[in-house]
Amino acid sequence: MLLHLSAHKETICINNKNQSRSPIATDKLCEFRNYRIIDNNASWAMECRGDLKMTGSGNIEFESDKYKGSTVIKMEMKDSKPIKIDHIYTGKRIGDCK
């Protein structure tokens, strides 16, 4: 089964103070590993525990005024078949962090 979800908007702030945190939102039951920034590329792996078990990895490539990237997540839910999600990111700079 293939589902296509509509796009959504989110504002994130990346600067010297918070560049060690993952640029995507996470739940308290999720742990990010191997998060690193090399030149203009950020990459990470993740694992979530609890009723909704997830594993995944992703990357974002930053340019001067835009970014693009992707994440692949594999989920296992109780009493359901495993699900794979391919998430593609695109974005643009809208100003300095506030």
MOPAC internal coordinates of N, CA, C and O (Angstrom, degrees):
PM7 1SCF
backbone

  N    0.0000 0     0.00 0     0.00 0    0    0    0
  C    1.4440 1     0.00 0     0.00 0    1    0    0
  C    1.5239 1   107.82 1     0.00 0    2    1    0
  O    1.2310 1   120.49 1   -46.06 1    3    2    1
  N    1.3025 1   116.68 1   133.94 1    3    2    1
  C    1.4552 1   123.08 1   178.78 1    5    3    2
  C    1.5207 1   108.70 1  -117.68 1    6    5    3
  O    1.2310 1   120.79 1   -55.49 1    7    6    5
  N    1.3146 1   116.10 1   124.51 1    7    6    5
  C    1.4586 1   121.88 1   177.66 1    9    7    6
  C    1.5139 1   109.09 1  -114.27 1   10    9    7
  O    1.2310 1   120.30 1   -37.21 1   11   10    9
  N    1.3112 1   117.04 1   142.79 1   11   10    9
  C    1.4591 1   121.50 1   174.35 1   13   11   10
  C    1.5219 1   107.32 1  -119.79 1   14   13   11
  O    1.2310 1   121.04 1   -61.37 1   15   14   13
  N    1.3181 1   115.62 1   118.63 1   15   14   13
  C    1.4605 1   120.64 1   179.65 1   17   15   14
  C    1.5181 1   109.44 1   -98.61 1   18   17   15
  O    1.2310 1   120.41 1   -30.94 1   19   18   17
  N    1.3054 1   116.82 1   149.06 1   19   18   17
  C    1.4592 1   120.22 1  -179.64 1   21   19   18
  C    1.5257 1   110.53 1   -71.64 1   22   21   19
  O    1.2310 1   120.99 1   -23.57 1   23   22   21
  N    1.3066 1   115.71 1   156.43 1   23   22   21
  C    1.4645 1   121.98 1  -179.49 1   25   23   22
  C    1.5215 1   110.62 1   -67.35 1   26   25   23
  O    1.2310 1   120.96 1   -26.93 1   27   26   25
  N    1.3141 1   115.76 1   153.07 1   27   26   25
  C    1.4573 1   120.32 1   173.62 1   29   27   26
  C    1.5259 1   108.40 1  -135.95 1   30   29   27
  O    1.2310 1   120.81 1   -21.18 1   31   30   29
  N    1.3125 1   116.06 1   158.82 1   31   30   29
  C    1.4613 1   121.29 1  -178.06 1   33   31   30
  C    1.5157 1   110.21 1  -108.51 1   34   33   31
  O    1.2310 1   121.42 1   -36.19 1   35   34   33
  N    1.3260 1   114.88 1   143.81 1   35   34   33
  C    1.4573 1   121.81 1   177.87 1   37   35   34
  C    1.5223 1   107.30 1  -147.55 1   38   37   35
  O    1.2310 1   120.19 1   -38.63 1   39   38   37
  N    1.3180 1   117.23 1   141.37 1   39   38   37
  C    1.4567 1   121.74 1   177.32 1   41   39   38
  C    1.5203 1   108.67 1  -105.81 1   42   41   39
  O    1.2310 1   120.47 1   -53.13 1   43   42   41
  N    1.3338 1   116.70 1   126.87 1   43   42   41
  C    1.4555 1   121.54 1   177.09 1   45   43   42
  C    1.5225 1   108.93 1  -123.99 1   46   45   43
  O    1.2310 1   120.78 1   -26.41 1   47   46   45
  N    1.3198 1   116.11 1   153.59 1   47   46   45
  C    1.4536 1   121.48 1   179.46 1   49   47   46
  C    1.5232 1   108.55 1  -118.89 1   50   49   47
  O    1.2310 1   120.72 1   -57.74 1   51   50   49
  N    1.3209 1   116.22 1   122.26 1   51   50   49
  C    1.4556 1   120.92 1   177.37 1   53   51   50
  C    1.5188 1   107.54 1  -122.59 1   54   53   51
  O    1.2310 1   121.05 1   -60.92 1   55   54   53
  N    1.3235 1   115.59 1   119.08 1   55   54   53
  C    1.4593 1   121.25 1   176.54 1   57   55   54
  C    1.5180 1   108.78 1  -147.18 1   58   57   55
  O    1.2310 1   120.02 1     4.59 1   59   58   57
  N    1.3210 1   117.56 1  -175.41 1   59   58   57
  C    1.4684 1   120.77 1  -177.36 1   61   59   58
  C    1.5231 1   112.45 1   -61.80 1   62   61   59
  O    1.2310 1   119.44 1   152.29 1   63   62   61
  N    1.3349 1   118.67 1   -27.71 1   63   62   61
  C    1.4661 1   121.69 1  -177.98 1   65   63   62
  C    1.5243 1   112.87 1   -71.84 1   66   65   63
  O    1.2310 1   120.02 1   147.22 1   67   66   65
  N    1.3304 1   117.57 1   -32.78 1   67   66   65
  C    1.4605 1   119.18 1  -173.89 1   69   67   66
  C    1.5262 1   114.16 1  -123.48 1   70   69   67
  O    1.2310 1   119.52 1  -162.16 1   71   70   69
  N    1.2983 1   118.51 1    17.84 1   71   70   69
  C    1.4641 1   119.16 1  -176.60 1   73   71   70
  C    1.5285 1   113.98 1   -69.74 1   74   73   71
  O    1.2310 1   119.69 1   167.69 1   75   74   73
  N    1.3331 1   118.19 1   -12.31 1   75   74   73
  C    1.4646 1   119.21 1   177.23 1   77   75   74
  C    1.5241 1   112.65 1   -83.09 1   78   77   75
  O    1.2310 1   119.72 1   170.21 1   79   78   77
  N    1.3497 1   118.14 1    -9.79 1   79   78   77
  C    1.4708 1   122.06 1   176.73 1   81   79   78
  C    1.5170 1   110.00 1   -88.91 1   82   81   79
  O    1.2310 1   121.19 1   -27.80 1   83   82   81
  N    1.3119 1   115.34 1   152.20 1   83   82   81
  C    1.4599 1   120.03 1   176.04 1   85   83   82
  C    1.5245 1   110.42 1   -63.86 1   86   85   83
  O    1.2310 1   119.88 1   -37.40 1   87   86   85
  N    1.3208 1   117.84 1   142.60 1   87   86   85
  C    1.4611 1   120.40 1   179.76 1   89   87   86
  C    1.5279 1   114.52 1   -80.10 1   90   89   87
  O    1.2310 1   119.47 1  -177.53 1   91   90   89
  N    1.3213 1   118.61 1     2.47 1   91   90   89
  C    1.4589 1   119.08 1   177.21 1   93   91   90
  C    1.5217 1   109.69 1  -116.57 1   94   93   91
  O    1.2310 1   121.18 1   -26.46 1   95   94   93
  N    1.3141 1   115.36 1   153.54 1   95   94   93
  C    1.4662 1   121.14 1  -178.61 1   97   95   94
  C    1.5253 1   110.23 1   -68.30 1   98   97   95
  O    1.2310 1   120.92 1   -28.12 1   99   98   97
  N    1.3248 1   115.85 1   151.88 1   99   98   97
  C    1.4562 1   120.40 1  -179.74 1  101   99   98
  C    1.5227 1   110.92 1  -144.44 1  102  101   99
  O    1.2310 1   120.62 1   -20.55 1  103  102  101
  N    1.2880 1   116.43 1   159.45 1  103  102  101
  C    1.4519 1   124.12 1   176.10 1  105  103  102
  C    1.5234 1   108.56 1   -90.20 1  106  105  103
  O    1.2310 1   120.01 1   -21.38 1  107  106  105
  N    1.3416 1   117.58 1   158.62 1  107  106  105
  C    1.4682 1   120.83 1  -179.54 1  109  107  106
  C    1.5254 1   112.43 1   -65.25 1  110  109  107
  O    1.2310 1   119.52 1   161.02 1  111  110  109
  N    1.3328 1   118.52 1   -18.98 1  111  110  109
  C    1.4587 1   121.44 1   178.08 1  113  111  110
  C    1.5294 1   112.66 1   -88.14 1  114  113  111
  O    1.2310 1   120.75 1  -177.61 1  115  114  113
  N    1.3394 1   116.17 1     2.39 1  115  114  113
  C    1.4627 1   120.90 1  -179.04 1  117  115  114
  C    1.5186 1   110.84 1  -105.11 1  118  117  115
  O    1.2310 1   121.16 1   -37.20 1  119  118  117
  N    1.3209 1   115.39 1   142.80 1  119  118  117
  C    1.4528 1   121.46 1   178.61 1  121  119  118
  C    1.5283 1   108.96 1  -123.52 1  122  121  119
  O    1.2310 1   121.06 1   -49.53 1  123  122  121
  N    1.3290 1   115.57 1   130.47 1  123  122  121
  C    1.4508 1   120.22 1   175.48 1  125  123  122
  C    1.5178 1   108.84 1   -96.19 1  126  125  123
  O    1.2310 1   121.23 1   -40.47 1  127  126  125
  N    1.3198 1   115.26 1   139.53 1  127  126  125
  C    1.4597 1   121.54 1  -179.08 1  129  127  126
  C    1.5258 1   108.92 1  -128.91 1  130  129  127
  O    1.2310 1   121.99 1   -23.97 1  131  130  129
  N    1.3010 1   113.80 1   156.03 1  131  130  129
  C    1.4655 1   120.56 1   174.87 1  133  131  130
  C    1.5241 1   112.95 1    52.79 1  134  133  131
  O    1.2310 1   120.35 1  -146.50 1  135  134  133
  N    1.3468 1   116.94 1    33.50 1  135  134  133
  C    1.4588 1   119.23 1   176.93 1  137  135  134
  C    1.5193 1   107.95 1   -73.78 1  138  137  135
  O    1.2310 1   121.05 1   -56.46 1  139  138  137
  N    1.3111 1   115.60 1   123.54 1  139  138  137
  C    1.4603 1   118.76 1   179.81 1  141  139  138
  C    1.5194 1   110.65 1  -147.49 1  142  141  139
  O    1.2310 1   122.03 1   -28.73 1  143  142  141
  N    1.3044 1   113.73 1   151.27 1  143  142  141
  C    1.4625 1   121.32 1   174.51 1  145  143  142
  C    1.5213 1   106.94 1  -118.33 1  146  145  143
  O    1.2310 1   120.74 1   -57.47 1  147  146  145
  N    1.3095 1   116.19 1   122.53 1  147  146  145
  C    1.4581 1   122.61 1   175.63 1  149  147  146
  C    1.5204 1   106.80 1  -126.10 1  150  149  147
  O    1.2310 1   121.54 1   -61.31 1  151  150  149
  N    1.3227 1   114.66 1   118.69 1  151  150  149
  C    1.4631 1   121.50 1  -174.68 1  153  151  150
  C    1.5234 1   108.59 1    55.40 1  154  153  151
  O    1.2310 1   119.56 1    62.88 1  155  154  153
  N    1.3235 1   118.45 1  -117.12 1  155  154  153
  C    1.4621 1   120.65 1  -178.50 1  157  155  154
  C    1.5354 1   112.66 1  -108.70 1  158  157  155
  O    1.2310 1   120.86 1  -155.26 1  159  158  157
  N    1.3294 1   115.95 1    24.74 1  159  158  157
  C    1.4668 1   120.59 1  -179.49 1  161  159  158
  C    1.5256 1   110.84 1  -121.86 1  162  161  159
  O    1.2310 1   120.78 1   -47.63 1  163  162  161
  N    1.3241 1   116.12 1   132.37 1  163  162  161
  C    1.4640 1   122.57 1   173.71 1  165  163  162
  C    1.5244 1   107.53 1  -112.52 1  166  165  163
  O    1.2310 1   120.41 1   -40.39 1  167  166  165
  N    1.3320 1   116.83 1   139.61 1  167  166  165
  C    1.4667 1   120.41 1   177.41 1  169  167  166
  C    1.5241 1   108.76 1  -142.32 1  170  169  167
  O    1.2310 1   120.68 1   -21.77 1  171  170  169
  N    1.3344 1   116.31 1   158.23 1  171  170  169
  C    1.4595 1   121.75 1  -177.61 1  173  171  170
  C    1.5187 1   110.83 1  -162.69 1  174  173  171
  O    1.2310 1   121.49 1   -14.66 1  175  174  173
  N    1.3254 1   114.75 1   165.34 1  175  174  173
  C    1.4603 1   123.31 1   169.26 1  177  175  174
  C    1.5226 1   105.89 1  -125.59 1  178  177  175
  O    1.2310 1   119.86 1   -23.33 1  179  178  177
  N    1.3127 1   117.87 1   156.67 1  179  178  177
  C    1.4558 1   120.82 1  -179.21 1  181  179  178
  C    1.5231 1   110.85 1  -143.61 1  182  181  179
  O    1.2310 1   121.68 1   -23.40 1  183  182  181
  N    1.3410 1   114.39 1   156.60 1  183  182  181
  C    1.4592 1   121.26 1   175.68 1  185  183  182
  C    1.5225 1   108.18 1  -148.90 1  186  185  183
  O    1.2310 1   120.35 1   -49.02 1  187  186  185
  N    1.3232 1   116.93 1   130.98 1  187  186  185
  C    1.4613 1   122.27 1   178.54 1  189  187  186
  C    1.5253 1   109.17 1  -118.25 1  190  189  187
  O    1.2310 1   121.25 1   -38.41 1  191  190  189
  N    1.3283 1   115.21 1   141.59 1  191  190  189
  C    1.4559 1   121.81 1   180.00 1  193  191  190
  C    1.5330 1   109.43 1  -112.96 1  194  193  191
  O    1.2310 1   120.75 1    -4.22 1  195  194  193
  N    1.3032 1   116.16 1   175.78 1  195  194  193
  C    1.4494 1   121.09 1   179.84 1  197  195  194
  C    1.5171 1   110.47 1   106.09 1  198  197  195
  O    1.2310 1   120.35 1    21.07 1  199  198  197
  N    1.3242 1   116.93 1  -158.93 1  199  198  197
  C    1.4623 1   120.90 1  -179.81 1  201  199  198
  C    1.5241 1   112.12 1   -64.05 1  202  201  199
  O    1.2310 1   120.55 1   148.68 1  203  202  201
  N    1.3159 1   116.55 1   -31.32 1  203  202  201
  C    1.4614 1   121.93 1   179.49 1  205  203  202
  C    1.5228 1   108.12 1  -107.36 1  206  205  203
  O    1.2310 1   120.59 1   -80.63 1  207  206  205
  N    1.3261 1   116.48 1    99.37 1  207  206  205
  C    1.4539 1   121.01 1  -179.09 1  209  207  206
  C    1.5296 1   108.94 1   -88.37 1  210  209  207
  O    1.2310 1   120.61 1   -51.31 1  211  210  209
  N    1.3408 1   116.45 1   128.69 1  211  210  209
  C    1.4594 1   120.67 1  -179.96 1  213  211  210
  C    1.5195 1   110.15 1  -136.93 1  214  213  211
  O    1.2310 1   121.28 1   -33.84 1  215  214  213
  N    1.3129 1   115.16 1   146.16 1  215  214  213
  C    1.4577 1   122.26 1   168.69 1  217  215  214
  C    1.5174 1   106.86 1  -133.26 1  218  217  215
  O    1.2310 1   120.71 1   -26.01 1  219  218  217
  N    1.3193 1   116.25 1   153.99 1  219  218  217
  C    1.4503 1   118.21 1   179.17 1  221  219  218
  C    1.5089 1   112.45 1  -176.49 1  222  221  219
  O    1.2310 1   121.78 1    -2.56 1  223  222  221
  N    1.3113 1   114.21 1   177.44 1  223  222  221
  C    1.4578 1   121.45 1   176.59 1  225  223  222
  C    1.5205 1   107.93 1  -152.18 1  226  225  223
  O    1.2310 1   121.23 1   -21.42 1  227  226  225
  N    1.3278 1   115.26 1   158.58 1  227  226  225
  C    1.4509 1   118.46 1  -179.09 1  229  227  226
  C    1.5081 1   112.77 1  -159.65 1  230  229  227
  O    1.2310 1   121.55 1    -7.49 1  231  230  229
  N    1.3108 1   114.65 1   172.51 1  231  230  229
  C    1.4531 1   120.79 1   177.16 1  233  231  230
  C    1.5336 1   109.52 1  -153.19 1  234  233  231
  O    1.2310 1   121.46 1   -27.05 1  235  234  233
  N    1.3261 1   114.81 1   152.95 1  235  234  233
  C    1.4591 1   122.27 1   174.40 1  237  235  234
  C    1.5223 1   107.63 1  -135.44 1  238  237  235
  O    1.2310 1   120.66 1   -45.39 1  239  238  237
  N    1.3206 1   116.35 1   134.61 1  239  238  237
  C    1.4564 1   122.39 1   175.21 1  241  239  238
  C    1.5276 1   107.69 1  -109.16 1  242  241  239
  O    1.2310 1   121.08 1   -59.47 1  243  242  241
  N    1.3279 1   115.55 1   120.53 1  243  242  241
  C    1.4615 1   121.65 1  -178.57 1  245  243  242
  C    1.5205 1   110.40 1   -96.19 1  246  245  243
  O    1.2310 1   120.69 1   -41.57 1  247  246  245
  N    1.3202 1   116.29 1   138.43 1  247  246  245
  C    1.4593 1   122.58 1   170.04 1  249  247  246
  C    1.5206 1   106.61 1  -116.95 1  250  249  247
  O    1.2310 1   119.61 1     1.03 1  251  250  249
  N    1.3034 1   118.35 1  -178.97 1  251  250  249
  C    1.4633 1   120.34 1  -174.02 1  253  251  250
  C    1.5262 1   113.15 1   -59.54 1  254  253  251
  O    1.2310 1   119.43 1   144.05 1  255  254  253
  N    1.3132 1   118.70 1   -35.95 1  255  254  253
  C    1.4650 1   120.49 1  -176.53 1  257  255  254
  C    1.5243 1   114.16 1  -134.02 1  258  257  255
  O    1.2310 1   120.32 1  -165.74 1  259  258  257
  N    1.3395 1   117.00 1    14.26 1  259  258  257
  C    1.4702 1   120.04 1   178.71 1  261  259  258
  C    1.5219 1   109.57 1  -158.61 1  262  261  259
  O    1.2310 1   120.79 1    -9.20 1  263  262  261
  N    1.3240 1   116.09 1   170.80 1  263  262  261
  C    1.4648 1   120.92 1   175.68 1  265  263  262
  C    1.5158 1   109.74 1  -148.14 1  266  265  263
  O    1.2310 1   121.36 1   -17.97 1  267  266  265
  N    1.3287 1   115.01 1   162.03 1  267  266  265
  C    1.4631 1   121.77 1   174.95 1  269  267  266
  C    1.5169 1   107.41 1  -149.54 1  270  269  267
  O    1.2310 1   120.96 1   -25.58 1  271  270  269
  N    1.3038 1   115.77 1   154.42 1  271  270  269
  C    1.4545 1   119.11 1   179.79 1  273  271  270
  C    1.5107 1   111.98 1  -178.43 1  274  273  271
  O    1.2310 1   121.45 1     5.25 1  275  274  273
  N    1.3216 1   114.83 1  -174.75 1  275  274  273
  C    1.4641 1   119.55 1  -179.37 1  277  275  274
  C    1.5226 1   110.26 1  -155.31 1  278  277  275
  O    1.2310 1   121.53 1   -21.46 1  279  278  277
  N    1.3131 1   114.68 1   158.54 1  279  278  277
  C    1.4529 1   123.02 1   174.76 1  281  279  278
  C    1.5226 1   108.19 1  -137.76 1  282  281  279
  O    1.2310 1   120.57 1   -40.12 1  283  282  281
  N    1.3112 1   116.52 1   139.88 1  283  282  281
  C    1.4655 1   122.43 1   173.38 1  285  283  282
  C    1.5221 1   106.36 1  -116.08 1  286  285  283
  O    1.2310 1   120.51 1   -55.56 1  287  286  285
  N    1.3292 1   116.63 1   124.44 1  287  286  285
  C    1.4636 1   122.32 1  -178.48 1  289  287  286
  C    1.5308 1   108.99 1  -123.84 1  290  289  287
  O    1.2310 1   120.96 1   -44.44 1  291  290  289
  N    1.3132 1   115.78 1   135.56 1  291  290  289
  C    1.4579 1   121.54 1   174.47 1  293  291  290
  C    1.5205 1   107.02 1  -113.43 1  294  293  291
  O    1.2310 1   120.36 1   -53.21 1  295  294  293
  N    1.3460 1   116.91 1   126.79 1  295  294  293
  C    1.4619 1   122.07 1  -177.03 1  297  295  294
  C    1.5148 1   110.36 1  -119.28 1  298  297  295
  O    1.2310 1   121.88 1   -34.40 1  299  298  297
  N    1.3281 1   114.00 1   145.60 1  299  298  297
  C    1.4623 1   121.11 1   172.73 1  301  299  298
  C    1.5163 1   107.80 1  -127.49 1  302  301  299
  O    1.2310 1   120.74 1   -61.06 1  303  302  301
  N    1.3257 1   116.20 1   118.94 1  303  302  301
  C    1.4593 1   121.10 1   178.40 1  305  303  302
  C    1.5163 1   108.83 1  -110.77 1  306  305  303
  O    1.2310 1   121.22 1   -30.46 1  307  306  305
  N    1.3085 1   115.27 1   149.54 1  307  306  305
  C    1.4551 1   121.32 1   179.27 1  309  307  306
  C    1.5276 1   109.32 1   -57.88 1  310  309  307
  O    1.2310 1   120.36 1   -45.59 1  311  310  309
  N    1.3213 1   116.91 1   134.41 1  311  310  309
  C    1.4642 1   123.68 1   177.03 1  313  311  310
  C    1.5264 1   113.11 1    59.77 1  314  313  311
  O    1.2310 1   119.90 1  -145.88 1  315  314  313
  N    1.3242 1   117.79 1    34.12 1  315  314  313
  C    1.4594 1   121.52 1   179.75 1  317  315  314
  C    1.5259 1   109.69 1  -146.95 1  318  317  315
  O    1.2310 1   120.70 1   -19.81 1  319  318  317
  N    1.3130 1   116.27 1   160.19 1  319  318  317
  C    1.4539 1   120.99 1   176.05 1  321  319  318
  C    1.5313 1   109.21 1   -75.56 1  322  321  319
  O    1.2310 1   119.85 1   -26.96 1  323  322  321
  N    1.3456 1   117.89 1   153.04 1  323  322  321
  C    1.4694 1   120.73 1   176.56 1  325  323  322
  C    1.5320 1   111.18 1   -60.04 1  326  325  323
  O    1.2310 1   121.07 1   -30.35 1  327  326  325
  N    1.3253 1   115.56 1   149.65 1  327  326  325
  C    1.4662 1   122.29 1  -178.67 1  329  327  326
  C    1.5232 1   108.30 1  -125.23 1  330  329  327
  O    1.2310 1   120.57 1   -40.64 1  331  330  329
  N    1.3246 1   116.52 1   139.36 1  331  330  329
  C    1.4628 1   122.11 1   174.63 1  333  331  330
  C    1.5257 1   108.38 1  -114.75 1  334  333  331
  O    1.2310 1   120.84 1   -49.22 1  335  334  333
  N    1.3339 1   115.99 1   130.78 1  335  334  333
  C    1.4659 1   121.45 1  -179.48 1  337  335  334
  C    1.5224 1   108.45 1  -119.50 1  338  337  335
  O    1.2310 1   120.57 1   -53.97 1  339  338  337
  N    1.3298 1   116.51 1   126.03 1  339  338  337
  C    1.4627 1   122.93 1   172.24 1  341  339  338
  C    1.5165 1   107.02 1  -105.24 1  342  341  339
  O    1.2310 1   120.54 1   -62.97 1  343  342  341
  N    1.3245 1   116.57 1   117.03 1  343  342  341
  C    1.4655 1   121.81 1  -176.65 1  345  343  342
  C    1.5256 1   107.73 1  -114.25 1  346  345  343
  O    1.2310 1   120.01 1   -52.00 1  347  346  345
  N    1.3242 1   117.58 1   128.00 1  347  346  345
  C    1.4653 1   122.77 1   179.80 1  349  347  346
  C    1.5178 1   108.42 1  -112.21 1  350  349  347
  O    1.2310 1   120.44 1   -47.21 1  351  350  349
  N    1.3473 1   116.76 1   132.79 1  351  350  349
  C    1.4564 1   122.69 1  -179.96 1  353  351  350
  C    1.5235 1   109.86 1  -109.77 1  354  353  351
  O    1.2310 1   121.00 1   -37.40 1  355  354  353
  N    1.3063 1   115.70 1   142.60 1  355  354  353
  C    1.4646 1   122.49 1   164.90 1  357  355  354
  C    1.5237 1   106.07 1  -143.26 1  358  357  355
  O    1.2310 1   120.68 1   -32.59 1  359  358  357
  N    1.3063 1   116.31 1   147.41 1  359  358  357
  C    1.4505 1   119.24 1  -179.93 1  361  359  358
  C    1.5078 1   111.85 1  -162.28 1  362  361  359
  O    1.2310 1   121.20 1    -8.03 1  363  362  361
  N    1.3202 1   115.31 1   171.97 1  363  362  361
  C    1.4513 1   120.88 1   179.09 1  365  363  362
  C    1.5205 1   110.01 1  -140.13 1  366  365  363
  O    1.2310 1   121.12 1   -24.66 1  367  366  365
  N    1.3107 1   115.46 1   155.34 1  367  366  365
  C    1.4570 1   121.93 1   178.14 1  369  367  366
  C    1.5215 1   109.09 1   -72.83 1  370  369  367
  O    1.2310 1   121.10 1   -47.11 1  371  370  369
  N    1.3505 1   115.50 1   132.89 1  371  370  369
  C    1.4661 1   119.15 1   178.69 1  373  371  370
  C    1.5141 1   111.96 1  -118.65 1  374  373  371
  O    1.2310 1   119.90 1   178.22 1  375  374  373
  N    1.3388 1   117.80 1    -1.78 1  375  374  373
  C    1.4627 1   120.18 1   177.89 1  377  375  374
  C    1.5095 1   111.85 1   148.48 1  378  377  375
  O    1.2310 1   120.87 1     1.78 1  379  378  377
  N    1.3262 1   115.94 1  -178.22 1  379  378  377
  C    1.4520 1   121.57 1   178.62 1  381  379  378
  C    1.5144 1   111.00 1   -73.22 1  382  381  379
  O    1.2310 1   120.65 1   -24.47 1  383  382  381
  N    1.3369 1   116.36 1   155.53 1  383  382  381
  C    1.4640 1   121.89 1   176.29 1  385  383  382
  C    1.5280 1   109.42 1   -63.64 1  386  385  383
  O    1.2310 1   121.03 1   -35.47 1  387  386  385
  N    1.3245 1   115.64 1   144.53 1  387  386  385
  C    1.4697 1   120.67 1   179.14 1  389  387  386
  C    1.4960 1   109.90 1  -111.40 1  390  389  387
  O    1.2310 1   120.10 1   180.00 1  391  390  389

